[in-house]
C-alpha cells in the first residue's frame, strides 16, 4: 500500500516515514502543499497523511484541492491544533480522521490501518497491466509475458509511475517531481540512467518495445506506439 505524507518538519518527516515503512507501507513524502497537490493528483494513494500547518498551501488547502480534483483516498490530519472548531473544519474539508500531536507511533499505524479497513476494496488498485507487462503493487513484483523481472526500488517506482500514465507523454520534470521528489534540474542525468536500466530489463529480449523516447518531450509507455 502506498501512502502520501505531507510534513514540513525534517526530523518529524523522517521519523514518520521510517515508522510507516517499518509497518510495511510504501511512502511518498513532501514538505510543501504544492508538491503534495502535484503528487496527490497524479498518483493513487491508499491513505493521505497531512500535517495541518505547513508553509504556503496548508494541509487543509491541499485536501480541499485534491477533493475538488476527485481524489477520494482517506485522509488523516496530523496537527498540534486540537480545538473543536479546527477539527470540524478539517472534517468538513474531507478529512476522515484527526491525530493530535504528540502521538505514539503505534497509534498512527492503528489509525492508518483503520482507514484502510473502512475503504471499499474496489477503490484499492493492487495491480497494473499494459500489454503483457504486469506489476503487482502488493508483492512489489513485475512480470512480462509471464517472465519475472527483478527491479531495484527506484526502478520499480519509475515503472509504476509510467504504467499509471500509460499512453501519455511523461516529461522529465514530471518524473523528477513525482518519482524522485526533486524540483526540475536540467543538469541531472538521473532519469536517463534509470530509464536506460529499466528499458534493458523490461524491453530487451521481447518482441515489442513498450518504453519509448519522445524526442524533445520525454517518455511514454505505450503498447500501441
Secondary structure, DSSP 8 states (H G I E B T S, - for coil): -EEEEE---HHHHHHHHHHHHHTT-EEEEESSHHHHHHHHHHS--SEEEEES--SSS-HHHHHHHHHHTT---EEEEEES---HHHHHHHHHTT--EEEESS--HHHHHHHHHHHHHHS-GGG---EEEETTEEEETTTTEEEETTEEE---HHHHHHHHHHHHTTTS-B-HHHHHHHTS-----TT--HHHHHHHHHHHHHTTTSSS--EEEETTTEEEE-S--
